[in-house]
């Protein structure tokens, strides 16, 4: 399984605009990606579901784990989404 850990860079965490940008990008990946908190207490949930992602209640600086299929497409998907999450999506 492709896996990537990343700290959320958005100042408000994964709420509203940042969550929407993340979910939109997850839907475009072509593979199913899941997201959960690094401590394992919340998730993993479908990264393409806005309600599920916002329901995680991820705060700024919190570490999350992205997972996808163990192939080149899954690796590329988690890498791209991790890069996105590391940015302050409220600043754009």
C-alpha positions in Angstrom: 0.0 0.0 0.0 1.3 3.5 -0.9 1.5 5.6 2.2 2.6 9.2 2.9 2.5 11.1 6.2 2.2 14.9 6.1 1.6 17.8 8.5 -1.4 19.9 7.4 -0.1 23.4 6.5 -3.4 25.3 6.3 -3.9 27.7 9.2 -7.5 26.5 9.8 -6.7 22.8 9.2 -8.9 20.8 6.9 -12.1 22.9 7.0 -14.1 24.7 4.4 -11.9 25.9 1.5 -8.8 23.8 2.2 -10.9 20.7 2.6 -12.7 21.4 -0.7 -9.5 21.9 -2.6 -8.1 18.7 -1.1 -11.2 16.7 -1.9 -11.4 18.1 -5.5 -7.7 17.0 -6.0 -8.4 13.6 -4.5 -11.3 13.0 -6.9 -9.0 13.8 -9.9 -6.4 11.2 -8.9 -8.0 8.2 -10.7 -7.4 5.9 -7.6 -9.1 5.7 -4.3 -7.2 7.6 -1.6 -7.9 7.4 2.1 -6.9 9.9 4.8 -6.8 9.5 8.6 -5.0 11.0 11.5 -1.5 9.7 12.2 -2.5 8.7 15.7 -5.1 6.4 14.2 -7.9 7.8 16.3 -9.8 9.3 13.4 -10.2 7.7 10.0 -9.1 6.5 7.6 -11.9 7.9 5.4 -12.5 8.4 1.7 -10.4 11.4 0.7 -12.9 12.2 -2.1 -15.8 12.8 0.4 -16.0 16.4 1.7 -18.2 15.4 4.7 -15.8 12.6 5.7 -12.7 14.7 5.4 -14.2 17.6 7.3 -15.6 15.2 9.9 -12.0 14.2 10.8 -11.6 17.6 12.4 -7.9 17.9 11.4 -6.2 21.0 12.8 -3.3 23.0 11.4 0.0 21.3 12.0 -1.7 17.9 12.7 -0.1 14.9 11.0 -2.3 12.8 8.7 -1.7 9.6 6.8 -2.6 9.2 3.1 -3.0 5.7 1.6 -3.7 4.4 -1.8 -3.1 1.3 -3.9 0.5 0.0 -4.1 1.3 0.8 -7.7 2.7 3.8 -9.6 -0.6 5.6 -9.8 -1.2 5.2 -6.0 2.3 6.4 -5.2 1.8 9.4 -7.5 -1.6 10.2 -5.9 -0.4 10.2 -2.3 2.7 12.2 -3.3 0.6 14.9 -5.0 -2.0 15.1 -2.3 0.7 15.2 0.4 2.3 18.1 -1.4 -1.0 19.9 -1.5 -1.8 19.4 2.2 1.6 20.7 3.3 0.7 24.1 1.8 -1.4 26.8 3.5 -4.4 26.4 1.2 -6.1 29.5 2.8 -3.3 31.7 1.6 -4.0 31.0 -2.1 
